[in-house]
Every structure is written in structure tokens, then in C-alpha cells.
Amino acid sequence: MPILSPEDKHLTVLNLFTTDKPENQDRLITEMRKIVDTAAFEGWLSSTVHAGQESPGTANFIQWRSGEDLEARYAGEEFKHRTLPVFGEITTSIRLLQNEIVYTQRHPSQGSVTEVSPDRDDFTVIEVFKTTEENQARLVEALAEGQKWLVDVPGYRSHTVFRGLRARFLEGAFAVVYSQWESKEAHDAYRTRPEADMSETRRNSEATLKSLATERDWNSYRVVHSRKAGE
């Protein structure tokens, strides 16, 4: 199964789709599984499909050898004339985000690697932060080293920070946090905690993020399918 690690130096792609009803999410997953199960693209390493939980949608976490390999995929006739049109019919929004992994942190109970797998029971959250070019590096730092305190939050398992490199259907600089939690209940308790009950460290962290991010949105997911090259 895919491992999230800054040391791998893969191009990490997050394809995020939203839709308006659960049956369209099911169609999206079916179409994505077809692509994943037949993938044989030059430079493609793995794909992992996520089903939306908080709101209908999907995420595909994809590892590529390089940006050149991905652009060759985008330039292909199948992608331009079948894949995009099919997803365009089902979705209400599409964001194709190219990233590098710059930081990962785990609760000590989670071992030595951050794994993404349908065999795990993680409640997964993907949050996208938009920012300005001049603030991107500071935002990434605030999301990474600036949130070491998360290890003390009940139910926290891991978080991984992606620095946005380029995107389709998303303008400007961005960063992404991919986090894993023990349960929806644990994440809800963390997200809805009143400011008055937060530690000073967390209040300062939230204030920093608010000053650096121009927009932020999130959805929760469960991993439903994964395949690596050669399988």
C-alpha cells in the first residue's frame, strides 16, 4: 500500500471531486476503479480511491515518478476525450492538485510509517488551504512543525503536509493536509472544540493559519480501493 513520506520524492497528486448526491458518488467510484484497475501509464506508481463521508465526493491519491509522466497522461486522447468528459458529467467541481510531501507526523502508537490503505480503519480528512505565493512557505511551516501539538489530541493518528506545486481547476498557491483519525467522533470533538477550551498553543496555531490562509475547505473520507504498478 502507498506510504506517505517526504523521503520518497514522488510527485503526489490529489484529484478531488465533489458531487451533489450519493448515487453520483457511487458512479464516480465505479469510474475511478475502472481507471485504477487498468492503469499502465508510464511513470504511474499507485492510485488510492477515497469515498467522501461528510459530503458526497471522492479523492484519488496518486503517486507518479515525475511531472513529465503526469503531463503525458494529461496530453493523451483518452484523458482529454473520455476521462474528463465523464467526470464532468457527474461532478460539481474538479481539482487536480500536484504536490510534494514536505512533512509527516504520527502519534507514537502508529508505528514508523504513514500508510494509506483500505485495510486500515482510518477516518481520513483532506483539507485544502489557499494562500498567496509569498505566504505559502510560512503556511506550510505552520501546518507542519507548527502543529506538533496534535499528538496530544485524543483520536489523532497522523497528519501529512503537501506543498502545492501546480494545479488544474484551482488558481493560486495552496497547501494540503492529509490527516488520519481514530473515528469521526474524535475528529468532530477536535474540530468543534470551543476556543475557550483550547490550549494556548492551539489558539496561537489557529490564529497563524487564519492570517496566512485566504480560503480553506475540507471533506472526510474512507479509503475504498488501492492498486500499485505491477499488481
Long-range contacts (C-beta under 8 A, 24 or more apart in sequence): 1-48, 1-115, 1-116, 1-117, 1-119, 1-226, 1-228, 2-46, 2-48, 2-61, 2-63, 2-115, 2-116, 2-117, 2-226, 2-228, 3-113, 3-114, 3-115, 3-116, 4-101, 4-104, 4-113, 4-114, 4-115, 4-116, 4-158, 4-160, 4-178, 5-101, 5-104, 5-113, 5-114, 6-100, 6-101, 6-102, 6-103, 6-104, 8-63, 8-101, 9-100, 10-45, 10-63, 10-64, 10-65, 10-101, 11-63, 11-64, 11-65, 11-66, 11-67, 11-69, 11-70, 11-98, 11-99, 11-100, 11-165, 12-61, 12-62, 12-63, 12-64, 12-98, 12-99, 12-100, 12-101, 12-162, 13-60, 13-61, 13-62, 13-63, 13-64, 13-70, 13-96, 13-97, 13-98, 13-99, 14-59, 14-60, 14-61, 14-62, 14-95, 14-97, 14-99, 14-126, 14-162, 14-176, 14-178, 15-59, 15-60, 15-62, 15-94, 15-95, 15-96, 15-97, 16-57, 16-58, 16-59, 16-93, 16-94, 16-95, 16-97, 16-126, 16-128, 16-219, 17-57, 17-58, 17-59, 17-87, 17-90, 17-91, 17-93, 17-94, 17-95, 18-52, 18-55, 18-56, 18-57, 18-91, 18-92, 18-93, 18-219, 19-56, 19-57, 19-58, 19-90, 19-91, 19-92, 20-56, 20-92, 21-56, 22-56, 24-56, 24-90, 24-91, 25-51, 25-52, 25-56, 25-57, 25-58, 27-90, 28-57, 28-58, 28-87, 28-90, 28-91, 29-58, 29-224, 29-225, 31-86, 31-87, 31-90, 32-58, 32-60, 32-225, 33-225, 35-83, 36-60, 36-225, 36-226, 36-227, 37-227, 39-227, 39-229, 40-229, 41-69, 41-72, 41-73, 42-69, 42-72, 43-68, 43-69, 43-70, 43-72, 44-69, 44-73, 44-229, 45-228, 45-229, 46-226, 46-227, 46-228, 46-229, 47-226, 47-227, 48-116, 48-117, 48-118, 48-223, 48-225, 48-226, 49-223, 49-224, 49-225, 49-226, 50-124, 50-126, 50-221, 50-222, 50-223, 50-224, 51-221, 51-222, 51-224, 52-219, 52-220, 52-221, 53-123, 53-184, 53-219, 53-220, 53-221, 53-222, 54-218, 54-219, 54-220, 55-219, 57-91, 57-219, 58-221, 59-126, 59-219, 59-221, 61-116, 61-178, 67-98, 67-165, 67-166, 70-98, 74-168, 93-169, 94-168, 94-169, 95-128, 95-167, 95-168, 95-169, 95-170, 96-167, 96-168, 96-169, 96-170, 97-128, 97-162, 97-164, 97-167, 97-170, 97-174, 97-176, 98-164, 98-165, 98-166, 98-167, 99-162, 99-163, 99-164, 99-165, 99-176, 100-162, 100-163, 100-165, 101-160, 101-161, 101-162, 102-140, 102-144, 102-161, 102-162, 102-163, 103-140, 103-143, 103-144, 103-145, 103-160, 103-161, 104-158, 104-159, 104-160, 104-161, 105-144, 105-147, 105-148, 105-150, 105-151, 105-158, 105-159, 105-160, 106-157, 106-158, 107-151, 107-156, 107-157, 107-158, 108-151, 109-157, 110-157, 110-158, 110-180, 114-158, 114-160, 114-180, 116-223, 116-226, 117-223, 117-226, 118-223, 118-224, 118-225, 118-226, 120-180, 120-223, 122-157, 122-180, 122-181, 122-222, 122-223, 123-180, 123-181, 123-182, 123-183, 123-184, 123-186, 123-187, 123-220, 123-222, 124-178, 124-179, 124-180, 124-181, 124-220, 124-221, 124-222, 124-223, 125-177, 125-178, 125-179, 125-180, 125-181, 125-187, 125-218, 125-219, 125-220, 125-221, 126-176, 126-177, 126-178, 126-179, 126-218, 126-219, 126-221, 127-176, 127-177, 127-179, 127-216, 127-217, 127-218, 128-170, 128-174, 128-175, 128-176, 128-216, 128-217, 128-218, 129-174, 129-175, 129-176, 129-177, 129-209, 129-212, 129-213, 129-215, 129-216, 130-170, 130-172, 130-173, 130-174, 130-213, 130-214, 130-215, 130-216, 131-172, 131-173, 131-174, 131-175, 131-212, 131-213, 131-214, 132-172, 132-173, 132-214, 133-172, 133-173, 135-173, 135-212, 136-163, 136-164, 136-173, 136-174, 136-175, 138-212, 139-175, 139-209, 139-212, 139-213, 140-175, 142-205, 142-208, 142-209, 142-212, 143-175, 143-177, 143-209, 146-205, 146-208, 147-205, 149-199, 149-201, 149-202, 149-205, 153-186, 153-190, 154-182, 154-186, 154-189, 154-190, 155-181, 155-182, 155-183, 155-185, 155-186, 155-187, 155-189, 155-190, 156-181, 156-182, 156-186, 156-190, 157-181, 157-182, 172-214, 184-220, 187-220
